[in-house]
């Protein structure tokens, strides 16, 4: 199965969570999704638990240029989708 890396920058995980859940719920194969986040704020315990529920989540703090951070977040997925917290 080809994997898809969804890249997103946000101030904190809570800002991105709705869009990420929307993507997972709309995906034909949610298990094919990986998540790469560039966050301004380090996730707390609650955010870490919520990220684990999504599946494969990698993140960088502090927030940086998302495209420049992509090589650090990419783990060989076949496709990459740049996303925004406002996407649903």
C-alpha positions as CSV (number, residue, x, y, z in Angstrom):
1,X,0.0,0.0,0.0
2,X,1.3,3.4,-0.9
3,X,1.6,5.8,2.0
4,X,0.7,9.4,2.0
5,X,2.5,12.0,4.2
6,X,0.3,14.9,5.2
7,X,2.5,17.9,6.2
8,X,1.1,20.7,8.3
9,X,2.4,23.7,10.3
10,X,0.4,24.9,13.3
11,X,1.0,26.8,16.5
12,X,0.0,23.8,18.5
13,X,-1.5,20.3,17.9
14,X,-4.9,21.5,19.0
15,X,-4.9,23.9,16.1
16,X,-4.3,21.2,13.6
17,X,-6.3,18.4,15.2
18,X,-9.7,19.1,13.5
19,X,-8.2,19.2,10.0
20,X,-6.1,16.0,10.6
21,X,-9.2,14.1,11.9
22,X,-11.2,15.3,8.9
23,X,-8.5,14.0,6.6
24,X,-8.4,10.7,8.4
25,X,-12.2,10.3,8.4
26,X,-12.4,11.3,4.7
27,X,-9.6,9.0,3.5
28,X,-10.5,5.8,1.6
29,X,-7.6,4.1,3.4
30,X,-6.9,5.9,6.7
31,X,-4.1,3.5,7.6
32,X,-2.2,4.7,4.5
33,X,-1.8,8.2,6.1
34,X,1.3,9.5,8.0
35,X,1.4,12.9,9.6
36,X,4.3,15.4,9.7
37,X,3.8,18.4,11.9
38,X,5.8,21.5,12.4
39,X,4.6,23.0,15.7
40,X,5.4,26.3,17.5
41,X,4.6,24.8,20.9
42,X,5.8,21.5,22.3
43,X,2.8,19.1,22.6
44,X,1.7,18.3,26.2
45,X,0.7,14.9,27.4
46,X,-2.9,15.2,26.2
47,X,-1.8,16.3,22.7
48,X,0.7,13.4,22.5
49,X,-2.1,10.9,23.3
50,X,-4.3,12.5,20.6
51,X,-1.5,12.3,18.1
52,X,-1.0,8.6,18.9
53,X,-4.6,8.0,18.1
54,X,-4.0,9.3,14.6
55,X,-1.3,6.7,13.9
56,X,2.1,7.6,12.6
57,X,2.8,11.2,13.7
58,X,6.2,12.9,13.5
59,X,6.7,16.5,14.6
60,X,9.3,19.2,14.9
61,X,9.4,22.1,17.4
62,X,9.8,25.0,17.2
63,X,7.8,25.6,14.0
64,X,10.0,26.1,11.0
65,X,9.5,26.4,7.3
66,X,7.4,23.3,6.6
67,X,8.9,22.6,3.1
68,X,12.4,22.9,4.5
69,X,11.5,20.5,7.3
70,X,10.0,17.9,5.0
71,X,13.1,15.8,4.7
72,X,13.2,15.3,8.4
73,X,9.5,14.3,8.5
74,X,9.4,12.1,5.4
75,X,9.9,8.4,6.0
76,X,9.7,7.1,2.4
77,X,6.0,7.8,1.8
78,X,5.1,7.7,-1.9
79,X,3.1,10.9,-1.8
80,X,3.2,14.2,0.1
81,X,0.2,16.5,0.7
82,X,0.8,20.0,2.1
83,X,-2.1,20.8,4.4
84,X,-3.3,23.8,6.5
85,X,-5.2,23.7,9.8
86,X,-8.2,25.5,8.2
87,X,-8.7,22.6,5.7
88,X,-11.7,20.3,6.3
